[in-house]
Amino acid sequence: MVVRRRKKSRSMRGIRTHGYGSIGQHRKSGSRGGRGAAGMHKHKWSWVLKYFPDWYGRRGFTYPVKLREQYRTVNVGELSEMVKYLESRGGIEREGELYVLDLTSLGYNKLLGRGKVDLKLKVVTYKATKEAMEKIREAGGEVVLLER
């Protein structure tokens, strides 16, 4: 028999069976050692170690959802719209020049600093970023942070 100098896979590209015949050889799932992830702990273990060393096992932990603090946030730029809407409904109080906006009663628990403030506001909330507090103070308002 003549020795093949080149790999069969290089020369037999256009042929359906690539020179292995149609019965059994190099066909079906037996030649690949099972379907899917079969044999990952057995005959494909060396492949797992080489190419996917982190295939098995876990890392870290998942914090329980019950214990995670869920933030419902609102940006400073949205507050003036809120005030106008609540004022039209008669659902906002005033202390002198200040509009008193209780974010906790509206379902928000954190105030973020995106946007501009054009009203004098007294905002009651559980948490607020430094930037948000600065913007409200610059506009002539104040932020009241509640303790849980």
C-alpha contacts under 8 A as a table, 3 or more apart, distances in Angstrom:
res1	aa1	res2	aa2	distance
4	R	7	K	7.13
4	R	8	K	7.81
6	R	10	R	7.11
6	R	11	S	7.61
7	K	10	R	5.50
7	K	11	S	6.99
8	K	11	S	5.40
8	K	12	M	5.92
8	K	18	H	7.44
8	K	19	G	7.62
9	S	12	M	5.57
9	S	13	R	6.58
9	S	18	H	6.90
10	R	13	R	6.48
12	M	15	I	5.77
12	M	18	H	5.02
12	M	19	G	6.78
13	R	18	H	6.50
14	G	18	H	7.62
15	I	18	H	5.19
15	I	19	G	7.35
17	T	20	Y	5.61
17	T	21	G	5.80
17	T	22	S	6.29
18	H	21	G	7.69
20	Y	25	Q	6.01
20	Y	26	H	6.76
21	G	24	G	7.71
21	G	25	Q	6.59
22	S	25	Q	7.04
22	S	27	R	7.83
23	I	27	R	7.77
24	G	27	R	5.55
24	G	28	K	7.28
25	Q	31	S	7.66
26	H	31	S	5.59
27	R	30	G	7.34
27	R	31	S	6.28
28	K	31	S	6.39
28	K	32	R	7.79
29	S	32	R	5.38
29	S	33	G	6.39
29	S	34	G	5.23
29	S	35	R	6.06
30	G	33	G	5.15
30	G	34	G	5.66
31	S	34	G	7.63
32	R	35	R	7.61
33	G	38	A	7.22
33	G	39	G	7.05
33	G	43	H	7.79
33	G	44	K	7.92
34	G	37	A	7.68
34	G	38	A	5.39
34	G	39	G	7.11
35	R	38	A	5.73
37	A	40	M	5.83
39	G	42	K	4.72
39	G	43	H	5.29
39	G	44	K	5.32
39	G	45	W	7.26
40	M	43	H	6.71
40	M	44	K	4.83
40	M	45	W	5.24
40	M	48	V	6.58
41	H	44	K	6.67
41	H	45	W	5.31
42	K	45	W	5.46
43	H	46	S	7.59
44	K	47	W	5.27
44	K	48	V	6.39
45	W	48	V	4.99
45	W	49	L	6.27
46	S	49	L	5.08
46	S	50	K	6.18
47	W	50	K	5.15
47	W	51	Y	5.91
47	W	52	F	7.49
48	V	51	Y	5.49
48	V	52	F	4.88
48	V	53	P	5.88
48	V	55	W	7.09
49	L	52	F	5.88
49	L	53	P	4.70
50	K	53	P	6.41
52	F	55	W	5.36
53	P	56	Y	7.51
54	D	57	G	6.89
63	Y	67	L	7.30
63	Y	68	R	7.11
64	P	67	L	5.54
64	P	68	R	6.62
65	V	68	R	5.17
66	K	69	E	7.99
71	Y	108	Y	7.56
71	Y	109	N	6.13
71	Y	110	K	6.41
72	R	107	G	7.19
72	R	108	Y	4.91
72	R	109	N	5.58
72	R	110	K	6.32
73	T	108	Y	5.72
73	T	109	N	6.27
73	T	110	K	4.82
73	T	111	L	5.81
73	T	112	L	6.75
74	V	78	E	6.96
74	V	79	L	7.91
74	V	108	Y	6.78
74	V	110	K	6.60
74	V	111	L	5.29
74	V	112	L	5.99
75	N	78	E	5.58
75	N	79	L	7.10
75	N	111	L	5.84
75	N	112	L	4.58
75	N	113	G	5.64
75	N	114	R	5.35
75	N	115	G	6.82
75	N	132	A	7.94
76	V	79	L	5.48
76	V	111	L	6.82
76	V	112	L	6.10
76	V	113	G	5.32
76	V	114	R	5.76
76	V	115	G	5.65
76	V	116	K	6.46
76	V	117	V	6.42
76	V	132	A	6.28
76	V	136	I	7.95
77	G	80	S	6.77
77	G	113	G	7.69
77	G	114	R	6.03
77	G	115	G	3.89
77	G	116	K	4.89
77	G	117	V	6.01
78	E	81	E	5.52
78	E	82	M	6.46
78	E	115	G	7.49
79	L	82	M	4.96
79	L	83	V	6.15
79	L	117	V	7.64
80	S	83	V	5.06
80	S	84	K	6.25
80	S	117	V	7.04
80	S	118	D	7.05
80	S	119	L	6.59
81	E	84	K	5.20
81	E	85	Y	6.19
82	M	85	Y	5.12
82	M	86	L	6.05
83	V	86	L	5.14
83	V	87	E	5.87
83	V	92	I	7.21
83	V	99	Y	7.64
83	V	101	L	7.43
84	K	87	E	5.07
84	K	88	S	6.23
85	Y	88	S	5.28
85	Y	89	R	6.49
86	L	89	R	5.03
86	L	90	G	5.88
86	L	91	G	4.89
86	L	92	I	5.66
87	E	90	G	4.84
87	E	91	G	5.98
87	E	92	I	5.76
88	S	91	G	7.81
92	I	99	Y	7.10
92	I	100	V	6.62
92	I	101	L	6.78
93	E	99	Y	6.12
93	E	100	V	5.43
93	E	101	L	7.57
94	R	97	E	6.87
94	R	98	L	5.64
94	R	99	Y	4.61
94	R	100	V	5.62
95	E	98	L	5.16
95	E	99	Y	6.43
95	E	100	V	6.84
97	E	120	K	6.88
98	L	120	K	5.20
98	L	121	L	5.07
98	L	122	K	5.97
98	L	141	G	6.79
99	Y	120	K	6.49
99	Y	121	L	4.85
99	Y	122	K	5.88
100	V	121	L	6.10
100	V	122	K	4.72
100	V	123	V	6.06
100	V	124	V	7.59
101	L	121	L	6.95
101	L	122	K	6.05
101	L	123	V	4.90
101	L	124	V	6.23
102	D	105	S	5.73
102	D	106	L	6.83
102	D	123	V	5.94
102	D	124	V	4.68
102	D	125	T	6.60
103	L	106	L	4.97
103	L	107	G	6.33
103	L	108	Y	5.21
103	L	109	N	6.70
103	L	123	V	6.99
103	L	124	V	5.89
103	L	125	T	5.46
104	T	107	G	5.17
104	T	108	Y	5.31
104	T	109	N	5.85
104	T	124	V	7.08
104	T	125	T	5.77
104	T	126	Y	7.34
105	S	108	Y	7.51
108	Y	111	L	7.84
108	Y	125	T	7.61
109	N	125	T	5.91
109	N	126	Y	5.36
109	N	127	K	6.23
110	K	125	T	6.52
110	K	126	Y	6.21
110	K	127	K	4.62
110	K	128	A	5.37
110	K	129	T	7.98
111	L	125	T	7.23
111	L	127	K	6.28
111	L	128	A	4.47
111	L	129	T	6.46
111	L	132	A	6.68
112	L	128	A	6.12
112	L	129	T	5.64
112	L	131	E	7.53
112	L	132	A	5.54
113	G	129	T	6.54
113	G	130	K	7.80
113	G	131	E	5.19
113	G	132	A	3.88
113	G	133	M	7.68
113	G	135	K	7.44
114	R	132	A	7.43
116	K	135	K	7.40
117	V	120	K	7.99
117	V	135	K	6.64
117	V	136	I	6.46
117	V	139	A	6.42
118	D	139	A	6.59
119	L	139	A	6.68
119	L	141	G	7.96
120	K	136	I	7.42
120	K	139	A	5.87
120	K	140	G	5.33
120	K	141	G	4.74
121	L	136	I	6.92
121	L	140	G	7.44
121	L	141	G	4.64
121	L	142	E	6.41
122	K	141	G	5.49
122	K	142	E	4.86
122	K	143	V	5.72
122	K	144	V	7.24
123	V	142	E	6.46
123	V	143	V	4.85
123	V	144	V	6.02
124	V	143	V	6.12
124	V	144	V	4.77
124	V	145	L	6.15
124	V	146	L	7.17
125	T	128	A	7.19
125	T	143	V	7.60
125	T	144	V	6.37
125	T	145	L	5.32
125	T	146	L	6.03
126	Y	145	L	5.22
126	Y	146	L	4.82
126	Y	147	E	6.55
126	Y	148	R	7.35
127	K	145	L	6.28
127	K	146	L	7.68
128	A	132	A	6.45
128	A	133	M	6.65
128	A	145	L	7.62
129	T	132	A	5.30
129	T	133	M	6.39
130	K	133	M	5.17
130	K	134	E	6.14
131	E	134	E	5.14
131	E	135	K	6.24
132	A	135	K	5.25
132	A	136	I	6.35
133	M	136	I	5.31
133	M	137	R	6.20
133	M	142	E	7.44
133	M	143	V	6.26
134	E	137	R	5.13
134	E	138	E	6.07
135	K	138	E	5.13
135	K	139	A	6.35
136	I	139	A	5.16
136	I	140	G	6.55
136	I	141	G	5.25
136	I	142	E	6.15
136	I	143	V	7.28
137	R	140	G	5.08
137	R	141	G	4.87
137	R	142	E	5.46
137	R	143	V	7.73
138	E	141	G	7.24
